[in-house]
Structures are given as structure tokens and as C-alpha cells.
Amino acid sequence: MNPEMPPLAIDLLIYPEWIIPIEPHGVTLTDHALAINHGIILDLLPVDEASTRYAPKEKICLPGHVLLPGLINLHTHAAMSLLRGYADDLSLDTWLTKHIWPAEAQHVSPDFVHTGTLLACAEMLRGGITTFNDMYFFPAAAAEAVNQSGMRATLGLVVMDHPTNYATDADDYLSKGLAFRDTYKECLNINFSLAPHAPYTVSDKAFEKIGTLSAQLEIPIHTHLHETRHEITESIKKHGIRPLQRLHNLGLLGPQFIAVHAVHLDTTEIDRLKLTGCHVALCPTSNLKLGSGLPPITQFLQHDVNCGLGTDSAASNNRLDIFQEMRLTALLAKGMDEDATALSAHQTLQAATLNGARALGLESQIGSLLPGKAADLCAVRLDDWILQPCFDPASHLVYTAGRNDVTHTWVAGKLKMHDGKPIDIDMQQLLAHIHIWRNRLTA
């Protein structure tokens, strides 16, 4: 820098004790600062250089904190936060057909979706999540909640064959979803996916339309796949082939495809995901709680299949907590392979950030702390006595800390959560609405 040049005026300089930028992989920086201007990461540089190069409007010093990219929840049904704990300790088939779908048929509406999604946004911001990939009905109501919270979201255009309160058949779902996309496509914090619910609820004809639209609109396809053995058995009975083969035959597999759960796969199917460039959203807590099984985590790694982390809904998890998913995913990988070196802390952090961004086609915008990307960040306090001593911040984030240790969450450089409180959400008003819905659901 020219010594005669005055410091550059910027919006924000953050001075944490550690920074984990995710890119380059495996790096933990000390004595560095992050410079932000107009919602974009401008620079990541040593502290002594930052203090002379930039004149920030605001400076935040975070001793004892680690700064990292905002976490990405690669699969959820945000509005179902209102059904948290509604029907626990049941198999997936019983849970869905006897409890969740009947409750949704009676209660789901734009108001239900707005309130439930806003609650989910508050919870996710509290845990350092800045982006989520959603699949649910009435996406316009979800979009309003997302905008109110200040988060970033990819909202699915849900497709099913059977009728719900939202639409009557696959064509109606697609028509309403595309109209929603047209209305919100200029909204910078909202992206879109095509979200066929699952192979067992969507016909070949509808899947073919979805594949064509995905190519035309250049948006991802996001669907549940191979979640249970029952799903596979029923597919063989009805179609003569396993669900993944069916979708491959229909031309859906490719770099735009996100397979959610992917629990029951053989080696040939994992190879197919790799060869076609598909992504996987791992949801281990939901899989365990519903008794669905365990995904082949290390086999995905060995085959270089891109895997992000999702929570599924609060109705099946019961938390929208990526810290929980990180720890569980890493431990399951080690335990299932009897290999303590499987899935390192840095690999797990990448799964919770950059891998999710890649699956959504947003890796040029979010997922790491490279200059030029959006300043979606979270700061985690690691100096609490209960977390001591801390030798490796990356290890601490995965195995020791939790979402309650997140102190700040920023989206596009704007503070959206501080000290446990969402900035733009009136929690007292939200809680009043939640109590109303609880009473309705109980009645």
C-alpha cells in the first residue's frame, strides 16, 4: 500500500481471535481481521495491516471468538417448526400418514407457513445458520418470513401428485410454484429449486416436466430419495426398479440434483451419484429419530460425492441445529468405519458451509470467506469456562461448542442475531402467534 494513501473508508472491520475461512481448506488464522463493505467481503488480512489500510464506520473486537462463514441448512421444511414434538417415536410411514399429513390437511395455510417459517428463521439465526434450503407449501408466505428475518433461502416449488390445501395435482403445484418464482425472482436473498416431494408421491410424467424445467430455468432439483428400505421395496413392486434408477432413467440426475437422506444406497448407486455430479443432503438426526438407518457417509467421501448437512424439519429432528448435525455426522463416520481419522473437523465444517453452497449452485456467493463473496458470517464464543481449554478452534466447533455459543450472525454484512436475540423479529409477537397455533393443533 502506498504510505501516502489515506485509509479506505469501509463499513465494518471484525477482529476475532480466530478465523476459519473454509477456503483454503484446513486453515485457521490468528491475528487476522475481516473487512466488509456494502455487504461484501472486501479483505481478509493481518490485524496490523487492517488497522492502517481501512477506516471502518464500525469496528467489532471479538476476543475468544472464532469467525466462520454462515452455516447452510441444506434440507428442511421450515414451517413444520409448529409441529415440533407433535408426533414423536414413530416410524416414518406411521408418522407421515397417521399424524403429520392429517394435521397438515386440517391446519396448513399461508398464516401457518408464515408463522412456522418465521419461528424457524429465528431458531436458525440463533444457531449461526444464514441460508436454508426449504421444501414446503405456500412458498410466498415462507418468502415473506424470510424477508422479515433477513436470512437467505432457496425455496422449493413443491410438487406432489395428491391434493393438499395448497394445490390439487402436479400441474397445479407447478403452475403455482412458477407463478411464485415470477413474483419473487428479483428478490436477491431468495433463490428457487424444484422440489418434488419423493419418488413415491410423484409420477414419471411429473418428474419429466421437472427435469425439463430445471434445465430451462437453471435451478436445482431437491427431493427425498432412498430414505427408507420400505420406499425401495415399494418402488420395485410398482416400477420394477429402485428409485434412483428410475430417476436416472427419467433424466433427472446431474449437477443440479440434490438427493436428500440417501440412506440406503449400494456401491453402484453411489458411483452413479458421483458420475452424474449429484449432491447429497445428509440429515443424520432425522434418520436416527425416525429409525430410517444411517447414510454411508465415508463411502460418499471416498467417491467424492459432494455432501452438505440438513436438519430436516423440527417435526422429525426436533431441532434446526447444524452444530448438532456436524458433531453427529463426524462421530457416525468414525464409528461406522471404525476409523477415528474419518471425516475430520475441517471436512465437517466444509460440509456445513461450502458444500451446501455448491449443492445450491451458490458457491460463488456464499460458503467461504473469500473476498468478493457475500458477508454471511457467524461468530462463536469459545472462551466460556465450560469450553476450556481450547487447543484447536475447528475441533472445538465440531465436538465441543454448540449453537448456544453463537453470539453474532450476519447476512450480507448486516447483523441479524446478537447475544441470542434475532434483530429483525419481534419475538414477543411471534410467541403469541405460536401459542395460538399450539392451541389449534392441540384441539
Buried (B, 14 or more C-beta within 10 A) or exposed (E): EEEEEEEBEBBBBBBBBBBBBBBEEEEBBEEBBBBBBEBBBBBBBEEEBBBEBBEBEEBBEBEBBBBBBBBBBBBBBBBBBBBBEBBEEBEBEEBBEEBBBEBBEEBBBBBBBBBBBBBBBBBBBBBBBBBBBBBBBBBBBBBBBBBBBBBBBBBBBBBBBEEBBBBEBBEBBBEBBBEBBEEBEEEEBBBBBBBBBBBBBBBEEBBEBBBEBBEEBEBBBBBBBBBBEBBBEBBEEEBEBBBBBBBBEBEBBBEBBBBBBBBBBEEEBBBBBBEBEBBBBBBBBBBBBBEBBBBBBBBBBBBEBBBBBBBBBBBBBBBBBBBBBBBBBBBBBBEBBEEEEBBBBBBBBBBBBBBBBBBBBBBEBBBBBBEEBBBBBBBBBBEEEEBEEBEBBBBBBBBBBBBBBBBBBBBBBBBBBBEEEBBBBEEEEBEEBBEEBEEEBEE
